[in-house]
Amino acid sequence: MILQERDKTCEWLPKFDEKGLVSAVVQHAVTGDILMVAFMDREAIDATVRTGFAHFHSRSRNRLWKKGEESGNVLKVLEVLTDCDQDALVLKVNPAGPTCHTGANSCFYRRVESGELHFIAP
């Protein structure tokens, strides 16, 4: 097995895709539930680290977006993890309310079963 520099270093070197983004999985720090998946660019990472609240790159708005900027349902970031080659992140958070824009606690409120979607009980 050949390890790359990103695999061996303690240096923070996010590996952005061709659009300048990395995937970010948002996980509840207490329950371990996966709350949402979003994308971060350098600006979003810097804002998250600086403020302690989750910021993302909104692909639909094409701008920096602080989660909860309108609803107040912000995500307090307790820990940021990166995978081995630094092209994906996990944000462990304490949410201030529902995470999903639908009002659900998590964006993952449906299960795929036999080609159909089934709601998961809260």
Secondary structure, DSSP 8 states (H G I E B T S, - for coil): ----HHHH--S------TTS-EEEEEEETTT--EEEEEEE-HHHHHHHHHHSB-EEEETTTTEEEETTTTTS--EEEEEEEE-TTSSEEEEEEEESS--STTS-SSS--EEEETTEEEE---
